[in-house]
Amino acid sequence: MRAQRRRDLMTRSTRAVRWLQPGLVVKRWLLTSGLGLMMALLGGAVWADLKPIYWILEALSDLLGILTTVMPREVTGPLVLLIGMGLVLWGQSRSFGAIQQALAPDKDTVLIDALRAKSRLNRGPNIVAIGGGTGLSTLLSGLKRYSSHITAIVTVADDGGSSGVLRRELGVLPPGDIRNCLAALSTEEPLLTRLFQYRFSAGNGLEGHSFGNLFLSALTSITGNLETAITASSRVLAVQGQVVPATNADVRLWAELENGERIEGESNIGHAQSPIVRLGCLPERPPALPRALEAIANADLIVLGPGSLYTSLLPNLLVPELVAAIQRSRAPRLYICNLMTQPGETDGLDVRGHLRAIEAQLASLGIQQRLFNAVLAQNDLTTSPLIEHYRSRGAEPVICDADDLRRDGYDISQAPLQGARPTATLRHDSRSLALAVMRFYRSHRKDQQSRN
């Protein structure tokens, strides 16, 4: 019992001392309050012709005289100092404990730890992540460990599944990819996030729909536009950063194939029977949202991918204002390549093939320069039963010839992006991916500082 009390006392003492660490933006306001109290007391004393100050000084002089008479000064001084410090730490611990209990009584996170984490995230870089699908949400769930200044720019070209049904029947922009990004950046209770991602498995008219899609569609109808609905949903989920549609236009994708055929609709493009040579949309040159352009202008890092090349990434580059904003930005720009090819979309493409597809798309807009000169790719994957399973379904590892790409002027980084733990699917691991992205950013910033 005594040992447990001793451990509790040590824990509380350590926690109290941690409040003295810099960067919490708490001590300055406590000191400001203390200074204000002293000035108020001084003002009252001046108003009373300084008599209260004389009374206090006389009382302190008498008290100190009594204490030093009973005990020597060498004992009294340290003892009073220790008692005072103990009272300060005890009062501080109890005060912030009461605040924690009032604000978040059911959360296990200690207030000091939450403030330290928030302070660290607030110092993180401004990151703009562009894409769609599960790849973008995977990246976001990892990046939110490093920064609270994240903007996800999401494609709105989806016309399949639940999003496609809501788009056709309600006339709203497809909410599916946006829903996934909101859930990935959410810092609210896991149960609320699970509710947002819940997909109905039965019910006439409900089967196949997710609660979040219905929620966003209803909010869009109430508020009048998807952007406002996203802002409201972000408050509900306590989203760390912001999610912005690439455009508010009702975009319909089309693709020209190598065999001369033209197919329409995002859900059909992913099953093309011939290689895709050009991608476009109706209406042409859709407008970008001001919040997306502002985020790119203030970005410290711009990331494209991972995700389906022709249905999640390139649709964002069909918005000319976004492309122009990326061109103007002086932030490093990183393209994250997929782990595996996608049957019917990127058959036979290696990393260079993905880059050529991006550059060909930009060339169709009259842009000849490289938009993404830095590339993050997976280390060479070793043969495994999982890879053989993917091969049986028509997918192959995306090969990266790093030396050849470097000779062509690309900045190539490779890392184990699929994570160390064995999984049932071959996808990017959010933590491994975010770590590799942040290493690239820190390395680029260090090189930039050394040049300056």
QUIPE-V997605 format. One record per backbone hydrogen bond with DSSP energy under -1.0 kcal/mol. NH is the residue of the N-H (numbers start at 1). CO is the residue of the C=O. E is the energy in kcal/mol with one decimal. If there is no record, write none. Layout:
BEGIN
NH & CO & E
NH & CO & E
END
This chain:
BEGIN
5 & 1 & -2.2
6 & 2 & -2.6
7 & 3 & -2.3
8 & 4 & -2.5
9 & 5 & -2.5
10 & 6 & -2.4
11 & 7 & -2.5
12 & 8 & -2.5
13 & 9 & -2.4
14 & 10 & -2.7
15 & 11 & -2.5
16 & 12 & -2.4
17 & 13 & -2.4
18 & 14 & -1.8
19 & 16 & -1.0
20 & 17 & -2.2
21 & 18 & -1.5
30 & 26 & -1.9
31 & 27 & -2.9
32 & 28 & -1.9
33 & 29 & -2.2
34 & 30 & -2.5
35 & 31 & -2.8
36 & 32 & -2.3
37 & 33 & -2.3
38 & 34 & -2.3
39 & 35 & -2.4
40 & 36 & -2.3
41 & 37 & -2.5
42 & 38 & -2.6
43 & 39 & -2.6
44 & 40 & -2.2
45 & 41 & -2.3
46 & 42 & -2.7
47 & 43 & -2.3
48 & 44 & -1.5
49 & 46 & -1.7
50 & 45 & -3.1
51 & 48 & -1.3
54 & 50 & -1.6
55 & 51 & -2.4
56 & 52 & -2.4
57 & 53 & -2.6
58 & 54 & -2.5
59 & 55 & -2.4
60 & 56 & -2.7
61 & 57 & -2.4
62 & 58 & -2.5
63 & 59 & -2.4
64 & 60 & -2.8
65 & 61 & -2.1
66 & 62 & -2.1
67 & 63 & -2.5
68 & 64 & -2.6
69 & 65 & -1.1
70 & 66 & -2.2
71 & 67 & -2.8
75 & 72 & -1.3
76 & 72 & -2.6
77 & 73 & -2.3
79 & 75 & -2.0
80 & 76 & -2.7
81 & 77 & -2.4
82 & 78 & -2.6
83 & 79 & -2.4
84 & 80 & -2.5
85 & 81 & -2.5
86 & 82 & -2.6
87 & 83 & -2.4
88 & 84 & -2.2
89 & 85 & -2.6
90 & 86 & -2.6
91 & 87 & -2.7
92 & 88 & -2.5
93 & 89 & -2.6
94 & 90 & -2.5
95 & 91 & -2.5
96 & 92 & -2.5
97 & 93 & -1.9
98 & 94 & -2.1
99 & 95 & -2.0
100 & 96 & -2.5
101 & 97 & -2.3
102 & 98 & -2.0
103 & 99 & -2.7
104 & 100 & -2.8
107 & 104 & -1.1
114 & 110 & -2.4
115 & 111 & -2.5
116 & 112 & -2.3
117 & 113 & -2.5
118 & 114 & -2.4
119 & 115 & -2.5
120 & 116 & -2.3
121 & 117 & -2.5
122 & 118 & -2.3
124 & 121 & -1.5
127 & 149 & -2.7
128 & 301 & -2.7
129 & 151 & -2.8
130 & 303 & -3.2
131 & 153 & -2.2
136 & 132 & -1.1
137 & 133 & -1.3
138 & 134 & -2.2
139 & 135 & -1.9
140 & 136 & -2.5
141 & 137 & -2.1
143 & 139 & -2.5
144 & 140 & -2.0
145 & 142 & -1.4
146 & 143 & -2.5
147 & 143 & -1.3
148 & 121 & -1.8
151 & 127 & -2.8
152 & 242 & -2.7
153 & 129 & -2.8
154 & 244 & -2.4
155 & 131 & -2.0
164 & 160 & -1.8
165 & 161 & -1.9
166 & 162 & -2.4
167 & 163 & -2.3
168 & 164 & -2.2
169 & 165 & -2.7
170 & 166 & -2.3
179 & 175 & -2.8
180 & 176 & -2.0
181 & 177 & -1.8
182 & 178 & -2.5
183 & 179 & -2.4
184 & 180 & -2.0
185 & 181 & -1.9
187 & 237 & -1.2
187 & 238 & -1.1
188 & 237 & -1.2
193 & 189 & -1.6
194 & 190 & -2.7
195 & 191 & -2.1
196 & 192 & -2.0
197 & 193 & -1.6
200 & 209 & -2.9
206 & 203 & -1.1
207 & 203 & -2.3
208 & 200 & -2.9
209 & 206 & -2.3
211 & 198 & -3.4
212 & 196 & -1.7
214 & 210 & -1.9
215 & 211 & -2.7
216 & 212 & -2.7
217 & 213 & -2.3
218 & 214 & -2.5
219 & 215 & -2.4
220 & 216 & -2.2
221 & 217 & -1.9
222 & 218 & -2.0
223 & 219 & -3.2
224 & 220 & -2.1
229 & 225 & -1.5
230 & 226 & -2.6
231 & 227 & -1.8
232 & 228 & -2.2
233 & 229 & -2.4
234 & 230 & -2.4
235 & 231 & -1.4
236 & 232 & -1.7
237 & 233 & -2.3
239 & 234 & -2.4
240 & 185 & -2.7
241 & 239 & -1.1
242 & 150 & -2.6
244 & 152 & -3.3
246 & 154 & -2.9
251 & 249 & -1.7
252 & 282 & -2.3
254 & 280 & -2.4
255 & 263 & -2.6
256 & 278 & -2.6
257 & 261 & -3.2
258 & 275 & -2.8
260 & 257 & -1.8
263 & 255 & -2.4
265 & 253 & -3.0
269 & 265 & -1.9
270 & 266 & -1.2
271 & 268 & -1.7
272 & 269 & -1.4
272 & 344 & -1.0
277 & 256 & -2.9
278 & 256 & -1.5
280 & 254 & -2.7
282 & 252 & -2.2
293 & 289 & -1.7
294 & 290 & -2.6
295 & 291 & -2.1
296 & 292 & -2.0
297 & 293 & -2.1
298 & 294 & -1.6
299 & 296 & -1.1
300 & 126 & -3.2
301 & 126 & -1.5
302 & 332 & -2.4
303 & 128 & -3.1
304 & 334 & -2.7
305 & 130 & -2.3
312 & 308 & -2.3
313 & 308 & -1.8
314 & 309 & -2.6
316 & 313 & -1.4
318 & 315 & -1.1
319 & 316 & -1.1
323 & 319 & -1.7
324 & 320 & -2.7
325 & 321 & -2.0
326 & 322 & -2.3
327 & 323 & -2.3
328 & 324 & -1.9
329 & 325 & -1.4
334 & 302 & -2.9
335 & 374 & -2.6
336 & 304 & -2.8
337 & 376 & -2.4
341 & 396 & -3.0
345 & 342 & -2.4
346 & 342 & -2.8
349 & 346 & -2.0
351 & 399 & -2.7
354 & 350 & -2.1
355 & 351 & -2.3
356 & 352 & -2.7
357 & 353 & -1.8
358 & 354 & -1.9
359 & 355 & -2.6
360 & 356 & -2.6
361 & 357 & -1.8
362 & 358 & -2.0
363 & 359 & -2.2
364 & 360 & -1.6
365 & 362 & -1.1
366 & 363 & -1.7
367 & 362 & -2.4
374 & 333 & -1.3
375 & 411 & -3.0
376 & 335 & -2.8
377 & 413 & -2.8
379 & 415 & -1.6
388 & 384 & -2.3
389 & 385 & -1.9
390 & 386 & -2.0
391 & 387 & -2.6
392 & 388 & -1.9
393 & 390 & -1.1
394 & 391 & -1.8
395 & 390 & -2.4
398 & 339 & -2.6
402 & 400 & -1.4
405 & 401 & -2.2
406 & 402 & -2.5
407 & 403 & -1.9
409 & 406 & -1.9
410 & 405 & -2.3
411 & 373 & -2.3
413 & 375 & -2.7
415 & 377 & -1.7
417 & 415 & -1.9
419 & 416 & -1.2
427 & 425 & -1.1
429 & 417 & -3.1
433 & 429 & -2.8
434 & 430 & -2.3
435 & 431 & -2.4
436 & 432 & -2.0
437 & 433 & -2.2
438 & 434 & -2.5
439 & 435 & -2.1
440 & 436 & -2.0
441 & 437 & -2.2
442 & 438 & -2.8
443 & 439 & -2.4
444 & 440 & -2.5
445 & 441 & -2.6
446 & 442 & -2.5
447 & 443 & -2.3
448 & 444 & -2.3
449 & 445 & -2.4
450 & 446 & -2.1
451 & 447 & -1.8
452 & 448 & -1.7
END
